[in-house]
Amino acid sequence: MKRSVSTILFCCLAAISGMQAQQKSARIKLNEVTLMHEMLSTPSPLDKATVNDRAVSFQWPLHADVDTSEEVLDGMKSTKKKIDKSQLKYQLRYSQNAAMKSNVVQVESRWPFFNPEKDLGTGVWYWQYGYVEDGNTLWSPILQFTVKANPDKFCPPSFKTMQARLPKNHPRILVQKDKWTDFMNNSKSKPEHQWYLERADKVLTIPMQSVNDIKADLAKGLKSEMQRSAMLTRESRRIIDKEEGNVELLIRAYLLTKDTRYSKEAIKRIMEMLSWDKNKNVMGDFNAATMLSLSSLAYDSFYDLLTGPQKQDLLKEIKRRGSEFYANFNNRLENHIADNHVWQMTLRIFTFAAFSVYGDLPEATVWADYCYNVWLARFPGLNKDGAWHNGDSYFAVNFRTLIEVPYFYSTVTGFDFFSDPWYQGSVMYTMYQQPPFSKSGGNGSGHQGNLKPNSIRVGYLDALARLTGNTYAADYVRRVATTPDYHKRLITVKSGSLAWFRLQCDKPLPTGEGLTSLPMGYVFPQSGLASFMTNWDRVGSNAMFSFRSSPYGSTSHAIANQNAFNTFFGGNSLFYSSGHHIAFVDKHSMLCHRSTRAHNTILVNGMGQRIGTEGYGWIPRYYVGEKIGYVLGDASNAYGKEVSPLWLERGKEGGIEYTPANGWDENHLKTFRRHTVALGKSGLMFIYDELEADKPVTWDYLLHTVIKPMSVTKKDKFVHIQATNKNGASDAYLFSSGALKTDTTSQFFVPAVNWLRADANGKFAPYPNHWHFKATSEKKQIYRFATVINTHALNKPAADPQILPDGRIKIGSWIIKVNISSEGTPSFFIRSTRKGEDVNITYKGGATIVREDGYETTLVDKLPELEI
């Protein structure tokens, strides 16, 4: 035991020390296998850290012998000894005395985190955490951190405050009993009130569905147990989610009217559903969460109507389900990088269940304590920049959790949980990743379907605008939600409708600066994302560029697209990530959607990036000005053989072979740094790739389209690749160190076969092919690509770049001097020729220097502040 603890600490502190030493130069070369971890590997606050934005929360890694593999590795069997997690104990002590001899606060915790009841005072602090076993405590080394004053510091109240202010009577979750009458009266003037009643009245006339309606036959012809399980999970959810929505409508209609027609039908249906899990075709943790949600909401909402036996039946179900969820979360979730389903909705459901039976079920005291404190320690964003590393499609599944849980906490405690600075960043991410009436930025599995912002996304921005006063979000909402019934269609959507919140919240949309006041770009360094726009006012003529190089790598729903970009015009994609998200470890999904070959980036000897946190990139430098923008992505550590235990096991489950034939092999890459420069709001982007291997290799430059085929023309000095959509085009002019062999195809590496997503009639729609361009170099140890991309209206054709006599490139009002030779220092110099503009950017292998209207900014590599 002693060895494993010291190993954790040594690795952590050595890595931190090494990183800090490397930061002294302009360029940081990372040697770490991973920047993020599937499970927490470093304590927080880190040694020598500074805390000034929020109250201190102490967190530390699980002991090495604690087995979390059943939950984390999808059933992978572990050789670690089994430990009863409920018996785990830790000790923590902290003081402003370096020797820990005086004024020491010492506490015991059942979880590997602790939130002090009050924020620590300013100054230098020292702390230790310890693992308790057999009555003895093995302490970590003493760690040091500094607390700085900040008038805007986020300091939420302790759980004791939440306990003291939680109402003693019912209902208390969807509405509080002492405010119920006012809520009913105030709600009548809002359109959502009538929407709920219309839908609930319809439910009263519709017979209840049964688990016997699950289309289990769809799973019979599938090849593997993984596929059959996925199909049954999907088809059972189709029935159960539908009935969950119906019952929730009845519960909410009752709370709006106190009409017992709704409560009687809801209770009848819930009691029938309690037995559904006995059916062999009911599978998936979301179905278990559904039963916990309905049981707890019914218990709380119908408390004064339920008979004694009905209360006992619901409490029995809540105790069973809640105990299962707590056993799963306890001493695992708080250390996990981002357990998708939990953060998406099951934590929210478990939280409301815990507080709904608090005082009535003994176990709920511990559950509520855990839920509240794990929120303070880890949520809302799992990082600081406000973005969502899992990608834009799955971000929407979190909206109810991100709004409803802190709104409940705010309502009970009186503290504004939305003053957390993360939410302002989240507004920016939500808008920059998907502007009004536009396709999303193209990151994360399942992103292809995000063609326009739906009312779930707009509802999230609507809520944040009202709760935080963000006027950019308010302008977004006003531009998109232009009809009185805009939000009506998706009012019962399981994952994201915030209609009930709008009934609860009476804050108006704020007025002030709108989208046209936003900067041309925004960068999210912890998540590794960036976006640039040319026109916030008229989306129809907006040229957009998105970029990803992320410390999270390609684990969870993230994809292996480090240093990849996408382009858009008029809200539709041009050069864009390809492939289809069919299932988590489906062969096409893994080899043609998650893998690097599907994205606008680079292959090394035909090989792509690792799957998992080990396949990481990061953003060392960025700059966003009024007339120029810049982002540097580093994917030097992303490539190589697959090494993640999690993804190796998932590969076995899905029949995925991580072989050279499929795109994974011994790593020969030393450097892949991609510089991207937004040349004002012209729609012009400059991309410069620094590439180096440990031996001569081929370099594949990839581009993809999903709407129309590309056209490819070889010119004297460059290759011209054009992508088009209905209204726009991206012309890419590719310059390189040597001659390129080009290839285009409309076929996937592995065909996309829809074996999972049947419609309500059991029919499987086919997936369309996409188009793929590859430019392959001769074998070179050092190579450089330079690309100029002009994204513009289709009816205004772009002129080719002009090659000046001295080799410089002129395009639009910009002059570019770039070294694309394999010899010499990697470099570029770009300047504006527009009269009266003093704008340029210089790179000569070291720092990047940006000059804009008399101001000069020197950019050197800086590591983002990361968790986990």
Residue, then its C-alpha position, 0 to 999 in steps of 0.5 A: m500500500k505504501r508503495s502505490v501511494s508514493t508512486i502516485l505522488f512521485c509521478c504527479l509531482a515529477a510531471i508537474s515539475g518537469m512541465q514547469a521547467q519546460q515553460k521557461s523556453a518559448r516552446i514546450k515539448l511534452n513527454e507525458v503519455t497523457l495530460m488527462h486521465e480516465m481517473l484522477s491521478t493528481p491531487s487538487p490543489l496541486d503543489k504550489a498552485t494558486v486558487n483565486d476564482r472559487a472556494v478551495s475544494f480538496q480532491w485526491p486520487l483513489h487508492a491504487d487498490v480500489d477496483t473501479s473496473e466494473e464501472v469504468l471498463d465496461g465489464m472488464k475483469s480486474t485482478k485487483k482485490k475487491i474492496d467494499k467502497s462503502q467502508l473506505k475512509y480518508q483523512l485530511r488536514y490543512s493549516q497555514n503552519a508549514a510544519m502542520k504543528s499548530n492551527v491544524v484542521q483535521v477531518e475524516s471523509r468517506w469520499p476522496f474529496f472534501n469541501p470546507e464549510k467556509d472558504l479559506g482565508t488568503g495566504v499560503w496553506y499546507w495540506q495532506y490527505g491520507y488513506v485510512e486502513d486498519g485504523n492507520t493513516l498513510w499520509s501524503p507528502i505536505l502540499q502547498f497552495t496559495v489563496k488569493a483574494n477576489p471579490d468575485k470568487f465563487c463561494p457556495p454555501s456548505f451542505k449544512t446550509m442546504q440541510a437547514r433550508l430544505p423545506k420539511n414538507h412536500p412537494r419540494i422539488l418541482v415546486q415548493k409547497d409554500k409557494w405552490t399557489d403563487f406558482m400556479n397563478n403566475s404560470k397561467s400567463k405563460p405559454e408553457h402552462q397551456w402546452y403542458l395541459e394540452r399534452a397531458d389531456k391527450v395522454l389521458t386519452i391514450p392507452m399506456q404502452s407495455v414492455n411487451d411492445i419492445k421490438a426485441d425481434l430486431a436484435k435476433g439477427l445481430k452478430s455480437e452480444m454487444q450489438r444485441s445489447a445495444m439494440l435492446t437498450r435502444e428499443s426498450r428505451r423507445i417504449i420506456d422513454k415514451e411512457e416516462g414523458n407521458v407520466e411526467l406530463l401528468i405529474r406537471a399538469y397536476l402541479l399546475t392545476k391540482d386536478t386529481r385526474y392527472s395524479k390518479e392516472a400518473i400513479k396508476r401508470i407508475m405502479e405498473m412500470l415498477s415491475w417492468d425491469k423484470n422483463k428480460n428485454v429491458m436494458g440500460d442504466f437510463n431505464a433504471a434512472t427513469m424508474l428512480s425519477l418517476s418514483s421520487l417525483a411521484y412521491d414528492s409531488f403526490y405526497d398528500l394524495l398517496t395511500g400508506p401502501q403506495k408511499q411504502d411501494l415508492l420508498k422501496e423502489i427509491k431505496r433500491r434504485g438509489s442504493e444501486f446508483y450510490a454504490n456505483f457513484n461512491n468512490r468512483l464518479e468523483n474521480h472519473i474524467a466524465d462518466n457520460h450518462v451520470w453527468q448527463m442525467t442520472l446524477r440529476i435524477f439521483t440528486f432530486a431523488a435524494f432530496s425528495v425523500y430526505g428525512d423520510l429515508p435514512e439513506a437519503t442523508v448520505w445521498a444528498d450529502y454526496c450529491y451536493n458536495v460532488w457538485l461543488a467539487r467537480f461541476p458544472g463543467l469539469n474544466k474551467d473554460g466553459a466548453w464541453h470536451n465530449g463534443d457538441s452533439y452530446f453537450a445538449v444531453n447535459f442541459r437539464t442537469l446544468i440548469e435544473v440542479p443549480y437552480f434547485y440549489s439556488t432556490v433552496t439556499g438563496f445563493d446564486f449558483f449561476s455566478d460560477p464563472w464557468y457559465q459565462g464561458s459556457v455561453m460563449y462555447t454554446m454560441y461559437q460552436q453553433p451560431p444562429f441557423s448554423k451547423s455545429g463546429g463538428n466535434g464529438s461523435g454524432h455531430q453530423g445531425n446538428l444542422k441548426p440550433n434546436s429549441i433545446r440549445v436555444g432554451y439553454l441559452d435562454a436560461l443562461a441569459r435570464l440567470t446570468g444577465n448575458t446579453y449576447a445569449a439573449d440576442y442569440v435567443r431573440r434571433v432564433a426563437t422568433t415565434p411564440d410556440y418556438h419551444k413547444r415541439l420539444i417540450t417533452v424531450k427527455s434530455g433537454s427541454l427547459a419548459w418547466f424552468r421557464l415556468q419557474c423563472d420570472k427573470p426577463l431576457p436582458t437587453g444590451e450588447g448583442l452578437t455583433s459586438l462579439p470578437m471574431g474568434y474565441v478559444f477554449p484552451q482547457s478543452g482545446l477548441a477554437s472558432f472564428m467567424t466573419n459575420w455574426d449579423r447575417v449568418g447567410s454570409n458568415a464564413m466560419f472556421s472551427f479547430r480542435s487540439s484537445p488534452y482530452g484526446s479521443t476518449s468518451h464521445a470525443i474523436a481522434n481529430q487533434n489539429a483538425f479543422n472544419t470550414f462553413f459558409g452560410g451555416n452549412s459545412l464545407f471541409y468537414s469531419s466525415g463518417h457516421h456515429i452508429a454505435f460506441v464501438d461499431k467498426h465503421s464508427m471507430l475506423c471511419h468516424r472516430s479515427t483520424r482518417a475521418h478528419n481534416t488533419i494529418l496521417v503519419n506513414g498512413m497511421g493515425q492518432r491513438i484512441g483514448t486520453e493518450g491520443y491528445g493534442w493541446i493549444p500552446r498559444y492563441y490570440v484573438g484581435e479585431k483584425i487578426g486571429y491565431v491558434l497554434g495546435d500541438a498534436s506531437n504526442a497524439y500518434g502511436k500504437e493503441v495503449s489505453p486499457l479502456w479502449l483496448e478492452r472496448g476494441k475486443e468487445g466491438g471486434i476492433e483490431y488496432t493494427p497497422a492495416n486499420g491505422w495504428d502502428e509504432n509511433h515515428l512522429k516527433t513534431f506536429r504543430r499546426h499554426t492557423v491564422a485568421l486573416g481578419k474577417s475576410g474568410l481567409m485562413f492560413i494554415y502552416d504545418e510543422l512536421e518531423a519524424d524520427k525517420p523518413v515517413t510519408w505525410d498524408y494531408l486529409l480533407h473531407t466533405v459531406i454535402k458535395p464532392m470536392s474538385v481537385t486541380k494540380k497547379d504549378k506551385f500548389v494543389h487547389i481543392q474546392a469544397t462547395n455547398k448550396n451557397g458557399a465554397s472553401d478553396a484550399y490552396l495546398f503548398s508543400s515541401g515536395a511533390l504530392k500524390t493526390d487521391t480522392t474517393s467517395q468510399f469509406f474505409v469500412p462501409a457504414v451499415n445501419w444495424l441499430r437505428a430503426d424508425a418506429n416501424g422497424k425500418f433502417a435508413p441507409y447512411p450516405n457516403h462522404w468524399h475524401f481527399k488525400a495528398t501524400s508526400e514522398k518519404k521525408q523526415i521533416y516536412r511542411f505544408a502551408t494552406v491558404i483557405n478562402t471561404h466565400a459566397l459561391n456566386k463570388p468565385a475566388a481568384d487563385p493566390q498570386i505567386l510573386p517573383d520572390g516566392r511570396i504569396k499574395i491573396g486578397s489584401w494579405i502578403i504571405k512569406v512562408n518557408i515550406s522547404s524541409e530545410g531551414t527554420p520553420s517560419f512565416f510572415i504575414r502582413s496586411t496591405r490594406k491602407g492604414e492597417d498596421v497588422n502582421i504576424t511573425y513566426k521563426g521557430g520560437a515565439t509568435i509575434v502579433r502586431e496589430d495597430g501599434y500593439e505588439t504581442t509576443l506569444v510563447d507556449k503556455l500549458p492550460e490549467l487542467e483537471i484529472 
